[in-house]
Amino acid sequence: MNRIYDVAIIGAGVSGAAIARKLSRYRIQTVLLEKEADVSFGTSKANSGIVHGGFHHNVKYLKTRMEVLGASLFDQLQRELGFPFRRCGIIVAAMHLDEMRVVEHLYRQGVENGAPGIELCSRDRMLLLEPKLSTEVVGGLYAPSGGIIEPYRFVFSLVENAKKNGVTLETCFKAASARRVPASDSGADAQLWEITAADGRTVRARYVVNAAGLQADAVSALFGAEEFSITARKGEYFLLDRLAAGCPSRVVFPVPSSVSKGMLVIPTVEGTTLIGPTADMVPDKGDLATTAENLARITASARMLIPSVSERDVITSFAGLRPVLEEDFYIDMSKKVPCFVQVAGIQSPGLTSSPAIAEYVKDLLLKDGLELSENPEFEPYLAPPVHVRNLPPEERAVLVSQNPAYGNIVCRCEEISEAEIVEAIRHGHTTLDGIKFYTRAQMGRCQGGFCSYKIMKLIMRETGMSAEEITKRGGSSRVLEGEL
Ligand SMILES: Cc1cc2nc3c(=O)[nH]c(=O)nc-3n(C[C@H](O)[C@H](O)[C@H](O)COP(=O)(O)OP(=O)(O)OC[C@H]3O[C@@H](n4cnc5c(N)ncnc54)[C@H](O)[C@@H]3O)c2cc1C
């Protein structure tokens, strides 16, 4: 007989992960179901990684209220979970005087939304805040509370902590059908959802949360819930090397248009620089291609803000797909079917909003009758993973004397040791991408050219998998055939 859960969450992106972690504070049984081989393999892995400053949207939208509350919760979350996050501040740079009207509007909006410390800036103030800005700048906006985060590491830490507090994670579980079944053979009235995966596994739960990102429309249909359509708006990015001259100290936005926040220059927490994203509707929800044409477009745009950005510093590119529903998030109990929560249309600022989304969903469940009593044994803290690169030589030497695998550097670009990769594998990340997102190995200048095969050997040693079984990101993304 399958275990019966109180809540089954479909989708382990940042929304599902934050909800799972929130629910793990209570004495209930929760399961997180993810169709991919690892968590954070959907939109949550490929975005700007910005904790937004609370001024881009009007307070009439739920997403704005979620953004402001969510952003305020990150310091506490970082103390508990130890993911990479820094409040470096956000600036919006106006390059023409007529753009200042929009900047003033954003400023007033930010004040109304309660964005902390927001400031309208003169040209001199802007150049002081960000000396790499183009001298063409005429003024702008500064939101000191804005920040940067490694989005996948945030999701990994949420899920790891949720698991530590009793949440079950099922990966490679693609919810394929659902039906209502009696809660017991006794013929009592109570009913449950039974969810069947594409491979035949089943899970039973009293409540279901649909946090399936781009597939939230399809998942809603599986349950006979509301009909809506999620479309994909693609954002392409290019990543600049850690040594790039064009790396600013704050997130630099252009003045936004009515449809997009524009193409930005973003310092990452790990010292590289992102430029992008584009914002183009695409018919295919799997279209993650990047093009040379967009590289030229993005670079030109980025150079208007920071002239030292150079195409020569590009080390890789990637794309993410915004799950677009309408203008706002759709987070509510289904009005069509019982015990079903919709968390759909979570486009930007979904990452920033995720801690607030989790709170909101918890309240919806409580209001609907789910009993939530605090778990006195809830453990909010995670020991942050060790990164030898960040340690002073003396500490490194001590660590290596305790475990020589910390002295064996596998990824030379990012200085990631064998011990760090083994830790990732032991935490359940057994694809090349999972290990990349957990440790940063393969993320440097050579993009895994030198270390991928070493990482594969470590996966084989630690898991007993064969070379043929190792994949880049699960499914059919096998890396090679034959022996290593
Ligand atoms: C280009 C771009 C830039 C962005 N920049 C920012 C930013 O700087 N700051 C910010 O706050 N937000 C940003 N966002 C928005 C943010 O990335 C998203 O709002 C957030 O990642 C959505 O998370 P999610 O968990 O709702 O969806 P996802 O991360 O897509 O997770 C949904 C999960 O559901 C799984 N799934 C789907 N169907 C099934 C099924 N049948 N069974 C089981 N699992 C299933 C998927 O595999 C996936 O893992 C950006 C988005 C994009 C695309």
The ligand as an SDF file (V2000), in Angstrom:
LIG
                    3D

 53 58  0  0  0  0  0  0  0  0999 V2000
   14.7520   34.9020  -18.8440 C   0  0  0  0  0  0  0  0  0  0  0  0
   14.2140   34.9040  -17.4570 C   0  0  0  0  0  0  0  0  0  0  0  0
   14.7240   35.7810  -16.5020 C   0  0  0  0  0  0  0  0  0  0  0  0
   14.1920   35.8130  -15.2200 C   0  0  0  0  0  0  0  0  0  0  0  0
   14.7970   36.5720  -14.2690 N   0  0  0  0  0  0  0  0  0  0  0  0
   14.3050   36.5950  -13.0140 C   0  0  0  0  0  0  0  0  0  0  0  0
   14.9540   37.3420  -12.0070 C   0  0  0  0  0  0  0  0  0  0  0  0
   16.0100   37.9110  -12.2040 O   0  0  0  0  0  0  0  0  0  0  0  0
   14.3720   37.4060  -10.7960 N   0  0  0  0  0  0  0  0  0  0  0  0
   13.1970   36.7820  -10.5190 C   0  0  0  0  0  0  0  0  0  0  0  0
   12.6890   36.9480   -9.4240 O   0  0  0  0  0  0  0  0  0  0  0  0
   12.6000   35.9810  -11.4340 N   0  0  0  0  0  0  0  0  0  0  0  0
   13.1520   35.8670  -12.6640 C   0  0  0  0  0  0  0  0  0  0  0  0
   12.5850   35.0620  -13.6030 N   0  0  0  0  0  0  0  0  0  0  0  0
   11.4050   34.2880  -13.2510 C   0  0  0  0  0  0  0  0  0  0  0  0
   11.7700   33.0090  -12.5020 C   0  0  0  0  0  0  0  0  0  0  0  0
   12.8530   32.3510  -13.1010 O   0  0  0  0  0  0  0  0  0  0  0  0
   10.5410   32.1020  -12.5170 C   0  0  0  0  0  0  0  0  0  0  0  0
    9.4440   32.8410  -12.0460 O   0  0  0  0  0  0  0  0  0  0  0  0
   10.7180   30.8850  -11.6280 C   0  0  0  0  0  0  0  0  0  0  0  0
   11.9170   30.2210  -11.9070 O   0  0  0  0  0  0  0  0  0  0  0  0
    9.5390   29.9410  -11.8430 C   0  0  0  0  0  0  0  0  0  0  0  0
    9.7180   28.8660  -10.9850 O   0  0  0  0  0  0  0  0  0  0  0  0
    8.6550   27.6840  -10.9570 P   0  0  0  0  0  0  0  0  0  0  0  0
    9.0850   26.7860   -9.8760 O   0  0  0  0  0  0  0  0  0  0  0  0
    7.2900   28.2610  -10.8940 O   0  0  0  0  0  0  0  0  0  0  0  0
    8.7930   27.0070  -12.3940 O   0  0  0  0  0  0  0  0  0  0  0  0
    9.9360   26.0040  -12.9080 P   0  0  0  0  0  0  0  0  0  0  0  0
   11.2690   26.3860  -12.4130 O   0  0  0  0  0  0  0  0  0  0  0  0
    9.7920   25.8940  -14.3830 O   0  0  0  0  0  0  0  0  0  0  0  0
    9.5530   24.6430  -12.2260 O   0  0  0  0  0  0  0  0  0  0  0  0
    8.4760   23.8550  -12.6650 C   0  0  0  0  0  0  0  0  0  0  0  0
    8.9070   22.4230  -12.5480 C   0  0  0  0  0  0  0  0  0  0  0  0
    7.7990   21.5870  -12.8210 O   0  0  0  0  0  0  0  0  0  0  0  0
    8.2800   20.4220  -13.4530 C   0  0  0  0  0  0  0  0  0  0  0  0
    7.1440   19.7660  -14.1220 N   0  0  0  0  0  0  0  0  0  0  0  0
    6.4480   20.1970  -15.1870 C   0  0  0  0  0  0  0  0  0  0  0  0
    5.4930   19.3220  -15.5140 N   0  0  0  0  0  0  0  0  0  0  0  0
    5.5700   18.3050  -14.6200 C   0  0  0  0  0  0  0  0  0  0  0  0
    4.8600   17.0890  -14.4490 C   0  0  0  0  0  0  0  0  0  0  0  0
    3.8620   16.7120  -15.2750 N   0  0  0  0  0  0  0  0  0  0  0  0
    5.2190   16.2690  -13.4330 N   0  0  0  0  0  0  0  0  0  0  0  0
    6.2440   16.6000  -12.5920 C   0  0  0  0  0  0  0  0  0  0  0  0
    6.9570   17.7340  -12.7370 N   0  0  0  0  0  0  0  0  0  0  0  0
    6.6300   18.5810  -13.7280 C   0  0  0  0  0  0  0  0  0  0  0  0
    9.3240   20.9770  -14.4050 C   0  0  0  0  0  0  0  0  0  0  0  0
   10.2350   19.9910  -14.8470 O   0  0  0  0  0  0  0  0  0  0  0  0
    9.9760   22.0400  -13.5550 C   0  0  0  0  0  0  0  0  0  0  0  0
   11.1160   21.5830  -12.8720 O   0  0  0  0  0  0  0  0  0  0  0  0
   13.1180   34.9780  -14.8910 C   0  0  0  0  0  0  0  0  0  0  0  0
   12.6310   34.0620  -15.8380 C   0  0  0  0  0  0  0  0  0  0  0  0
   13.2110   33.9930  -17.0890 C   0  0  0  0  0  0  0  0  0  0  0  0
   12.7860   32.9460  -18.0580 C   0  0  0  0  0  0  0  0  0  0  0  0
  1  2  1  0
  2  3  1  0
  2 52  2  0
  3  4  2  0
  4  5  1  0
  4 50  1  0
  5  6  2  0
  6  7  1  0
  6 13  1  0
  7  8  2  0
  7  9  1  0
  9 10  1  0
 10 11  2  0
 10 12  1  0
 12 13  2  0
 13 14  1  0
 14 15  1  0
 14 50  1  0
 15 16  1  0
 16 17  1  0
 16 18  1  0
 18 19  1  0
 18 20  1  0
 20 21  1  0
 20 22  1  0
 22 23  1  0
 23 24  1  0
 24 25  2  0
 24 26  1  0
 24 27  1  0
 27 28  1  0
 28 29  2  0
 28 30  1  0
 28 31  1  0
 31 32  1  0
 32 33  1  0
 33 34  1  0
 33 48  1  0
 34 35  1  0
 35 36  1  0
 35 46  1  0
 36 37  1  0
 36 45  1  0
 37 38  2  0
 38 39  1  0
 39 40  1  0
 39 45  2  0
 40 41  1  0
 40 42  2  0
 42 43  1  0
 43 44  2  0
 44 45  1  0
 46 47  1  0
 46 48  1  0
 48 49  1  0
 50 51  2  0
 51 52  1  0
 52 53  1  0
M  END
$$$$
